[in-house]
Amino acid sequence: MTNLTETRMIQLSNLSSIEPTPADRAPTWLRELAQRAIVRFSETGLPTTRDEEWRLTSVKPIASTGFRVPEELPANISARDLDRFDMPGLEGPKLVFINGLYAPNLSDIGALSSGVRLMPLSEAFNELSDELELHLGRYADIEKDAFTALNTGSFREGVFVHVPKGVKLDKPIRILNVSDARSEPIITHPRNLIVGGDESEFTVIEDYVSTSQDVHFTNAVTEVVVGRKANVSHYLIERESEKAFNISTLQIQQEEQSNFASHTVLLGGSLVRNNVRPVLNGERCDSLLNGLYLPAKKQHMDNHMLVHHARPNCDSRQFYIGVLDDDATAVFSGRIIVDQIAQKTDAKQHSGNLLLTDRTRINTHPQLEIYADDVKCTHGATIGQLDEDAIFYLRARGLSKAAARGMLIHAFAMESLERMQVAPVKDFIEQELLKRLPEASA
């Protein structure tokens, strides 16, 4: 393992310590992109609560922490150590990253369908530089998002997925990101590029875990291109240390008659920000944003949706469910932009939140920005506690109070899980829900 005295350290509040660090053997175009991104990050700095997009989420805990930049894979993690992160019944290619670095000995890509490309970005830079240049950094905006700029200027590794025209994968691709921060806080910048060719069909699962309950910062950016008539699903499962910081950005570019589904599950982390930003850039697109977040103790989870209808005759749906316990806080901000050209838009947004104590706090901020005149757009938010009449009804039929509460909590959260199509993921998250909410196990 690298000697810590020789390891690069950074503190994000000290902009002079931030330098562009593109992947080894990166092509010229990527080095130039990284340089532009770091210059932009130096101009903007970290967001503060004076910025409208961040007024309800403070990143001071991130700014005040010094982070080590991992340079080598830790030598003390084996395949057996990762068994506890498995999801029973989940099969398919798996790429494993430890502290942001690719671990080939722990990965299993297996045999792929003809024409499918699945590899670490560092390999793709050598073999497919021209193809990557067409998409990487074209959609996630370094001008408007400081953490995207930081990622673009600092990432060393990630995943490149390309499923060609007409190919359908029957097993999901899993990207397992493991943080091992037992020595001191670390920072990683996973970067993924997922390209679905016309009429392709596949699923990608991003899974973020920690080996211990220590401090680390994951700043991830994933760009997804959904070709004409393609059907792509993406799952983000965040179950890191309760002391971790996680900021993830999912940027989607949809072409004509494409279907895209995003499923987000937030379980871990001290400070978590989830950005999902689809652009419906072709007619008759369909976009689903589905999420479940379960903050407890003093966790803070911020879900930030931005759906851009840029073409006519498109549908989008947002459904985010939150169950908050203890002293947890959360934010849901959902913004729908409908361009003047995007007539016949049908967009719906709903945020549902269940507060299990009187100390929890949730802020919801639905927004519609409509420039077309022939649209159907709705938004709604619900915030409440468990219905005492419903509890009384169940107790009158022989259930204990804990069992009655658990049944209602479980039913509320299952609204999100029922939209998930990958059964092993759905079953695993349901079991995590039961662990997270002991009353539900009753």
Stockholm file with secondary structure:
# STOCKHOLM 1.0

chainA/1-442         MTNLTETRMIQLSNLSSIEPTPADRAPTWLRELAQRAIVRFSETGLPTTRDEEWRLTSVKPIASTGFRVPEELPANISARDLDRFDMPGLEGPKLVFINGLYAPNLSDIGALSSGVRLMPLSEAFNELSDELELHLGRYADIEKDAFTALNTGSFREGVFVHVPKGVKLDKPIRILNVSDARSEPIITHPRNLIVGGDESEFTVIEDYVSTSQDVHFTNAVTEVVVGRKANVSHYLIERESEKAFNISTLQIQQEEQSNFASHTVLLGGSLVRNNVRPVLNGERCDSLLNGLYLPAKKQHMDNHMLVHHARPNCDSRQFYIGVLDDDATAVFSGRIIVDQIAQKTDAKQHSGNLLLTDRTRINTHPQLEIYADDVKCTHGATIGQLDEDAIFYLRARGLSKAAARGMLIHAFAMESLERMQVAPVKDFIEQELLKRLPEASA
#=GR chainA/1-442 SS CCCGGGSCEEETTCGGGCCCCCCTTCCHHHHHHHHHHHHHHHHHCSCCTTSGGGTTCCCHHHHTCEEECCCSCCTTCCTGGGGGGCCTTCCSCEEEEETTEECGGGCBCCCCCTTCEEEEHHHHHHHCHHHHHHHTTSSSCTTTCHHHHHHHHHCCCEEEEEECTTCBCSSCEEEEEEECCSSSCEEECCEEEEEECTTCEEEEEEEEEESSSCCEEEEEEEEEEECTTCEEEEEEEEECCTTCEEEEEEEEEECTTCEEEEEEEECCCSEEEEEEEEEECSTTCEEEEEEEECCCTTCEEEEEEEEEECSSSCEEEEEEEEEECTTCEEEEEEEEEECTTCTTCEEEEEEEEEESSTTCEEEEEEEEEECCSSCEEEEEEEEECCCHHHHHHHHTTTCCHHHHHHHHHHHHHHHHHTTCCCHHHHHHHHHHHHHHCHHHHC
#=GC SS_cons         CCCGGGSCEEETTCGGGCCCCCCTTCCHHHHHHHHHHHHHHHHHCSCCTTSGGGTTCCCHHHHTCEEECCCSCCTTCCTGGGGGGCCTTCCSCEEEEETTEECGGGCBCCCCCTTCEEEEHHHHHHHCHHHHHHHTTSSSCTTTCHHHHHHHHHCCCEEEEEECTTCBCSSCEEEEEEECCSSSCEEECCEEEEEECTTCEEEEEEEEEESSSCCEEEEEEEEEEECTTCEEEEEEEEECCTTCEEEEEEEEEECTTCEEEEEEEECCCSEEEEEEEEEECSTTCEEEEEEEECCCTTCEEEEEEEEEECSSSCEEEEEEEEEECTTCEEEEEEEEEECTTCTTCEEEEEEEEEESSTTCEEEEEEEEEECCSSCEEEEEEEEECCCHHHHHHHHTTTCCHHHHHHHHHHHHHHHHHTTCCCHHHHHHHHHHHHHHCHHHHC
//
